[in-house]
Amino acid sequence: MAGTDGGKERLRIGLIGCGFMGRAHSNAYNRVANFFDLPCVPHLTAVCSRNAERTRAFASTWGYESIETDWRAMVARDDIDAIDICVPNKFHCEIATSAAAAGKMVLCEKPLAMSAAEGEQMCQAVETAGVANMVWYNYRRVPAVTLAKQLIQEGKLGKIFHYRANFLQDWTIAEDLPQGGTALWRLDAAEAGSGVTGDLLAHCIDTALWLNGPMQDVTAMTETFVKQRVHQATGEVAPVNIDDACAFLCRFENGSLGVFESTRYARGHKALYTLEINGEHASLRWNLHDLHRLELFSHDDEGRLRGWRSIHVTDHDGSQPYMDKWWVPGLQIGYEHTFVHQVADFLEGLVTGQPAAPTFRDALATQRVCDAVLDSAASGRWTSLSQPSR
Ligand SMILES: NC(=O)c1ccc[n+]([C@@H]2O[C@H](COP(=O)([O-])OP(=O)(O)OC[C@H]3O[C@@H](n4cnc5c(N)ncnc54)[C@H](O)[C@@H]3O)[C@@H](O)[C@H]2O)c1
């Protein structure tokens, strides 16, 4: 890090990718110092994507000082401290390992990699270089989800019996939707690695591992409902190699059972992430469309008051996660704030020396589960997580 902004150290960011996540991260870098009092602040040094005109427009909208059109040039610059990877999954490994070798901190979008083998390479690169690293599993930092973590850690649920999660969308039902290219890389396994498993279930798995601990084994089924689509790169009809839908069961090491489902064929759902946890003393549930509420059923309330409580995670006395940084009690925050929280935690980790999670190594555990799920779906058998599956 070099120089100061208003007396605070500057973390000079080089962002790669100007799409959905490029915007979400840029917003977070711009906002964080307005709400969090940290000794170090992000500085938007450069942004990179392949089209110069669009990158220049992005730089002007979000306040980046300069642009690059080749990520290698970005990584080679000596005026950048941290590389932020917001490009399709295919590029994560090569960019992250190059950035680490150049001594840069690396923040990488999820899923960490195309496979656990690639993820391991990325972990070794950042660990060998000794550079700070983090993966953007942002749902950990929805205040209601963070509160769930606190309640579980405090033992409020007791022994956990069940964990279930869904991530549902409906945007790929049309058979004439093409695959590949700039907008539809998620439908091309060569760019994305997998379909809903790496794209959507990876979020559910990361949250589950964080809230409920490691998984022991999994059994899965996947389906590709539309078997071929026109590929935008060639104009030719080509097989679809991603999983359109995935459902899996798992056993957690703590003895609880997990049920997970994700699809892009759930008509009526654009992006619905839900989770529920049932414990000996209490149950918790949360859903992305009501993200500021955590629902709690407590066995202590049996009798006249039996029922689910809906905790509005903004009616705080300063004790609900992150909420003391925002508005007066009762006023909500939303999706984009999860990224602000993640930047704040990353910066704090640099100062305290306690790295913000998930690090690459933490996120590799999710990648291993994704691989095991896909292996099980292919083999039709349970896959153990005690031995890496690939
Ligand atoms: N944390 C989350 O909730 C979340 C949500 C969406 C996407 N993601 C992840 O973020 C990453 C990006 O997804 P997105 O939705 O922002 O994609 P996007 O398609 O909206 O944007 C991708 C950007 O990368 C650029 N790009 C592609 N190849 C490049 C290259 N070789 N060099 C430089 N730039 C290149 C494109 O021009 C585009 O600007 C993916 O890994 C995805 O899985 C995470």
The ligand as a Gaussian input file, in Angstrom:
#p B3LYP/6-31G(d) Opt

LIG

0 1
 N      -21.026000     -13.060000      -5.573000
 C      -22.099000     -13.147000      -6.336000
 O      -23.229000     -13.158000      -5.875000
 C      -21.938000     -13.222000      -7.841000
 C      -22.978000     -12.807000      -8.673000
 C      -22.765000     -12.830000     -10.055000
 C      -21.561000     -13.282000     -10.565000
 N      -20.594000     -13.722000      -9.724000
 C      -19.288000     -14.185000     -10.278000
 O      -18.577000     -13.045000     -10.771000
 C      -17.826000     -13.372000     -11.942000
 C      -18.262000     -12.447000     -13.074000
 O      -19.655000     -12.583000     -13.254000
 P      -20.547000     -11.366000     -13.798000
 O      -21.960000     -11.730000     -13.548000
 O      -20.035000     -10.073000     -13.281000
 O      -20.226000     -11.502000     -15.342000
 P      -20.529000     -10.462000     -16.495000
 O      -20.699000     -11.269000     -17.729000
 O      -21.613000      -9.502000     -16.095000
 O      -19.182000      -9.617000     -16.586000
 C      -17.958000     -10.208000     -16.938000
 C      -16.980000      -9.114000     -17.313000
 O      -15.716000      -9.725000     -17.559000
 C      -15.160000      -9.150000     -18.741000
 N      -14.209000     -10.110000     -19.299000
 C      -14.484000     -11.338000     -19.785000
 N      -13.337000     -11.932000     -20.155000
 C      -12.328000     -11.056000     -19.900000
 C      -10.912000     -11.080000     -20.052000
 N      -10.288000     -12.141000     -20.582000
 N      -10.198000      -9.997000     -19.669000
 C      -10.812000      -8.925000     -19.124000
 N      -12.147000      -8.840000     -18.961000
 C      -12.895000      -9.891000     -19.337000
 C      -16.378000      -8.888000     -19.622000
 O      -16.084000      -7.954000     -20.611000
 C      -17.342000      -8.340000     -18.564000
 O      -17.068000      -6.981000     -18.334000
 C      -18.104000     -14.843000     -12.199000
 O      -17.073000     -15.613000     -11.650000
 C      -19.415000     -15.116000     -11.474000
 O      -19.565000     -16.457000     -11.055000
 C      -20.752000     -13.672000      -8.384000

